[in-house]
Amino acid sequence: MKYSSTRGGAPVVGFEEALLAGLATDGGLYVPQSWPGLSHDEIKALAGLPYAELALKVITPFVGADFSRSELQAMLADAYDGFTHKAIAPMVQLDSNDFLLELFHGPTLAFKDFAMQLLARLMDKALANKGRRATIVGATSGDTGGAAIEAFRGRDNIDVFILHPHNKVTEVQRRQMTTPSEGNVHNIALEGNFDDCQHLLKALFNNHDLRDELQLAGVNSINWARIVGQIPYYFAAATALGAPHREVAFCVPSGNLGDIFAGFVAHKMGLPVGKLVIATNVNDILARTLETGRYETKGAVATDSPSMDIQVSSNFERLLFELSDHDSQWLKSFMDDFAQNGVGILGDQVHDKFKKRFAAHRLDDAGTGQTIARLQAQSGYIADPHTAVGLGVAAMMRAQGEIAASMPLVTLSTAHPAKFPDAVERATGEKPFQPETIVAQKELPERFTVLENDFDVVAEHIKKRARVLTACS
């Protein structure tokens, strides 16, 4: 399996090189040169398998010969060992054909654990094979940072620097990042919003001298291995509901578009996926783009679903590459226009393909709270605000007839409600149950540094602490 950049100006690489690089040297994102396919019978055979066995069959084609089957099998088993539910990704039935896919049973209570726990093991093995050390730099709107730190904490060959927007994540999210005491963990609270964090992250990777000096590696969903780690649960859910004999639709709370892009990849591999529904809060650039064909920023607004308070969805580039039939020249021009003017025009052909496979709706904070309260009143089930956005949008899709009543519709539940206790309490009048890990973190000291939104300031902060440099000095 070989990988090329969406912008066409970087060398073709194997899985291990794409894994360690994260962002391609031309500023693009790595994608497979061709999609591996699973036959009807191979998909049918996935039904009922233990999650780690299913994941092995789905992920193996993307890895190629860079890791042996036994190595990958061991890493997957270890990655899911810390999950608290035996099914790893259990489903809850809400109505005759409406389901929740619970993705919050990992160590940091969010769907990011699926990819991050595997990514840490893949990177650790790849670095050991090469006798190298790496500096991981990531940006988070909340959950990615905690998942990355939990996965990489204490690893000898890796330092982790996570940028989060200062005072714009929940206390639980912040403490998951700032309470680990290992020396290889570094938290940067950036004065700005998540888009500022993401912009600065890309700037660090696009400074090639700094990138080489620090041996930078990425863990955001710009890293292809992050997408790979999320594909299996689409197969697990769909085959449990009758695929490949019938289509299954998915509704996904979306910000950076990585999670739903994994569903798109599952479709490209042969899974019979109905509509892929982008569920967004009022930071609705993706919904507006689907409606108008204009990808245009308006500025991020703080909401009760902060992990989706994003105006620049980094994985949209991968999707546009596919929708444009791998036209790197068109894509580069589109991304340059967007970077310079804050607007990119899809054009009729790409826009039509986007609308054919995807749908999108938005839900504001009032609708989010009403969805949480209604679900609790109907069933006693408590959803976090991001999941509630997904459920509210899924209800719109049903009510408007955009998804037939006979088609199973799976909403991805992306986080445990305990991560967003204030929003849940406003909606229900009571705080959600707090798992022991969250309770324990309240007693631990925090470590983070507040930095201004300035490239030189952040770069110097990292250079002074990265062991890849101090080990050489």
N, C-alpha and C positions, 0 to 999 in steps of 0.2 A: 504494500500500500504506500503510495507516494502522495505528497501534499504540496500544493502550490498556493501562492498568494492570490487573494482576490484582485490585487492591483497589477499582477503580472510582471513585476519588476524584481522579484526575489528568487533565489535559487530554489529548485525543487528539492524537497527534503523527505526523509523518512519520519515515522511516527515519533521516535525518540528525539530527533532534532526539533520537530514541531513542538513537542512537549516542553523541552527546556527553553526554547526561544520565546514561546508565547506569541508575541507580535512579530510579523515578518519584517525584514529589514527595509522594505519599501513602504512601511506603514500600513500594509494590508493585513488581512487575517488569513490564516491557513485553513484550507478546505481540502478534502480528498479529491484527487483528479477524476475519480469515478466512484459511484456509490456501490457498495457491496449489496447484493440482494439475497433475500431469504425466500425460498420457494413456499408455495401454499402448504405443503406437507411439513416443511421445517418450522413454519410459524405455528401450525396446528400442534406440533410436538412440544412446543414451549408451555402449553397449558398445564398447570398443576405442578410444574417444576419448582423446587426450592429456589428462592430468589437468586442466590449466588450462582447456581447452575444456569439459570436463564440468562443472567448477566454475562456469564462466560461465553455463551453461544452468540450473544448479540455483539459483544465488544471485540471478540477475537479477530474478526476480519479487519478492523481498523488498526490493530496493533501490528499485524504482519509478522515478520520474523524478529522484530526488535526485542520482544520478550517471549520466552517459551510458554507453551500452554500451561505447564505446571507452575511456572512463576506467576502468571496471571491468575491462575486458579487460587494460589495461596494468598496473593494480595487481595483478591476479592473477598475471600473468606475472612481475612483479618480486618478489612475495611468495614464490613457489616457486623463484626463481632460486638461492637459497642452499642448496637441498636437495641432498644428495649422491647420491641415487638417481634415475635418469632417470624411473622410474615414479612418483616422489613418494611413493606409498603402495603399495608392493609387497606381494604375498601369498606366504606360504610354506605349502606343503601338508604337513601332519603325518600325516594318515591319509586313508583313502578319501574321507571327507566332512568332515574337520576341517582348519581353516585358521587361520593367524595373519596378521593384517593389521598390517604393520610401519608404525608411525606415528612413528618416532624418527629419521628421516633429515634433520630440519631442523637449524638452527644450534645449538640447545641440547639436541638429542638427546631430545626428548619431544614428545608429541602436541600440546602447547600451542602449538607453533610454527605449526601449520596456521592457527589462528584469529588468533594474535597478530600474525604477520607481515602478514596482511591488515588487521587492525584498525588497526595503526599507520599504514598508508597511507591508509585511509579517514578516520581522524581528522585526519591531516596535511592532507589535501585539504579536508575540511570546515572546519577552522579557517582555512585560507588563504582559502577562499571568503568567510568571515565577517570576516576581519581580526582574529581573536581569538587569545588565548593560553589555555592550559588547564593545570590541575594534576591530574595523574593520581595517584590513591592506590589501591593494591591490597594485598590480603592473600594470602599464599601458604603452603601446607603444603610447598612445595618447588619444583615445576616451573613454576608460573605466574609467579613472581617473575623467574626467570632468563629466561624467554621474553619477558616484558614489557620487561625492561631491554634485552635484545638488540634487540628490535624498535623501541624508542623512544629508545635512546641517541643523544645528539648532535642531537636535533631541536630547532630554534630556538624553536618556539612551545609546547613541552611540557616540563614538569618531571615527573619520575617519583619517587614515594615508595612504597616497598614495605615492608610489615610482614611479618616472618617470625618464628616462635616461636624465641626464643633457645635455641641448643644442641639444637634438635629437628629439624634438617634435616641431610642428609649433607654431608660436606665438599665434594663436587663441586657439589651444589646451591647451597651457600653461596657458593662461589667464583665460580660463574656470575653471582651477583648482586653480589658485593662487589668484584670485580676491574676492571670497566669504570671508566675514569677520567674519563669525560665529566662536566662540571659539572652537567648536568641530571639526574643519577642520584643518588638518596638512599636508603640502606638503613637501616631501623629494625629492630633485633633486639628484639622485645617480650618482656618477662619474663612468659611464660604459654604457652598452647598455641595451636593454629591457631584453635580456636573463639573464643578471646579476640581474636585478630587480626581475625577476621571480624566479631565483634560490635562491635568498635571502629570498623571500617570502615563498617558500617551506621550507627553513631551519628554519624560525621562527615557522611555524606550526609544524614542526617535532621535535622541542624542547618542549617536553610535559610539563616540569615544567613551562617554560615561557608561553606556550599556556594556561595552567590552571590559572597561576597568572594573566595574562592580559585578560582572557576570550576572546581569539581571535576568530574572525569570519571572513570569507572570502567572498569577492564579485567578485573575478575573476571568469572566466568560469569554474574553478574547482568546484564552488558551483553549485550543481544540479539545484537549483531554477533558476539560470541564463539560463540554457538550456530550462527549462520548459517555461520560459517567451518568448522564441523565436519560439516555435513550432507553435503557432496559425497562424502566417502570411504565413506559407507554405500552410496550409489548406485554408486560405482566398484566396490566389492567385490561387491555383489549382482548387478550386471549381468555381471560377469566370471564368475559362477557360475550364470548361466542366468535371472536375473530379466529381464523380468517373467513368464516362463513358469513359474517355480516360486518358492516361498518360500525365504528364507534367514534363519536365526536368527543372533543376535549375542550374544556374552557380553562384558560390558564391566566392567573393574575400576572401581569407582565410589566416590566420596567425596561430591563436591558435586552429583552427578547431572547435570551439564551435558553430558557426553559422551554418555551414553545417552539424554538428552532429545533430542539432535540426531538419534539414530536413531528416536525416536518421531515427530519432525517428518517425517523421511523417509517413515515409514509414513503419516502424515497426508497427505502429498503424493501418495501412490499407490504407493509402493514396497511390494511384497508381502513384508513382514517377518513371520517367524514369531515365536517368543518373543524378547523382549528380556530377557536374563538379567543381573541385577545381581550382580556378584561383589564380595564385601566381605571385609575381614579381621575381626578380633574387635570392631572398632568397627562393630557390625552393626545400627545403628538402622534401616536400610532393610530388611534381611532380617526383623528383628523386626516392623516395621510391616506388611510383606506377610503375615506369619504371623498376626498378632493384630488388625490394624486400629488399634493404638495407636502413635502416633508419640511416642516417649518417650526422653529423654536418660538416659544412665547415666554419663557422664564418659568422656573420650577416654583411651585407653591407647596408649603408645608401642609400635610394632611395626617389623618389618623392611620394611614397605611404608608409609612415613610419609606419603606423599601422600594416603593414605586414612584417616589418623588423625583422623577428623572425626565429630562427633556431630550437627551441624546442617547438613543438605544444602540449600543455598540454592535450588537449582533445583527442589526438591520442590514449592515454591509454584506454579511454572508447571505442573507435572504435575497437581497437585490442582485447579487452575483448569480444566484440560481435563477431568479426570475428573468434576468437578462440573457440567459443562455451562455453564461460564463464570458460575458463581454467585458474584459478588464479595462479596455480603453474607455467605454461608456461609463463604467463604474467609477474610475478614477476621476473623470470629468465631473460626474455627479457629486462625489465626495469633496472635490475641490470647490465646486460652486457652493455647496452647503457650508464648508469651512469659512469661505470668504463672505458669504452673504446671509447665512442662516436659513437658506431656502434651497431645496433641491426638487426638481420636477421629474416625476417618474416617467412620464410619457404614456401614451395610450396602451401600448403592448404590455409593458411591465405592470402598469396599474391594473389592467384587465386580469392578468395572471394572479396578481395579489388578491383581488376580490374573489377569484374563482376558488381559491384554497382557503382563504382566511375570512373571518368576520371580526368585528370589533365594536364594543360598546363601552361607555364610561359610567361610573357611579360615584357620586359625591359623598362627602362624609355623612350627611344626613341619611342618604340611602344605605350607606354602609352600616350605620348604627341600627337602622330599622331592620336590616337583614339579620344582624346578630340577634336582636331582640325577638324577631319573628321565629327564627330557627329554635331559639331556646324555649319559647312558649309552646311551639309545636311538638318538640321532641326531647327537650332537655339538653340538646347538643349545643356546646359553646364553640363558636368559630372565632379565629383571630380576624382582624380587620381586612387583611389581604385576602384570606379565604372568603370572607364575606363579600368583597368586591367581585370575586369570581362567581359566587353563588347568586348574587344579585343580577349580574350580567347573564348568567345561565338562565335565570327565570325570564329575563327579557327575551332571550332567544326563543324560549318555548312559547311565551305569550304572543310573540309576533310571527310565529310559524316558521322561523328561519331554520329550526331544527325540528324534524318530524317527531311526533309523540312516540313513534315506534322505534326510533333510534336511541340506543344508550348514549347518555351524555355524562361524561366524567369531569367533575371540577377538581382541579388540583388544590389540595389543602397544603399550603406552603410553610406554615409555621404554627407552633403551639400557641394557644391564646395567652399563656402566661408571659410570653414575651412582650405583650402589649396590654398590660393590666388596666391602664387608665382608660383606654378606648373601650375595652370590654365592660368596665364598670359603668361608664357613662351610658352604655347601651342597655345593660341588664340590671344595674343597681347593685351589683356585687362583683368583687374581684374574682378572677378565675383561680382555680387550684394552682398552687406553686410547687413544682417538682423540687425535690431535695437539692438538686444541683443549683438551682436559682437561689434558694434560701441560703445555702452555704456561701455563695458568692457575695452576699450582702455584708458578710463579716470580714471579708478579705480586703487588704489595702489595694489601691489602684495605682497604676503607673501609666502616664501618658504625657506627651509634650504638646502644648498648643503652639502652632506655627502659623505665620501669615501665609496667605496664598501667593507665594513667590517661588519660582523655579529654583533660583540660586540658594535661597534659604533652605528649602527642603533637600536639595541635592547635597549641600554641605553637611546637613544634619545626618544624612544617610552615610556619606563617605567617612565621617568621623567614627561611625559605629559598626560598619560592615566588617566582619572578620575576614572576608576575602582580601581586604586591603591591610588590615592590622596584622594578619598572619605573614604578610610579605614585608612588613616594615621592620 
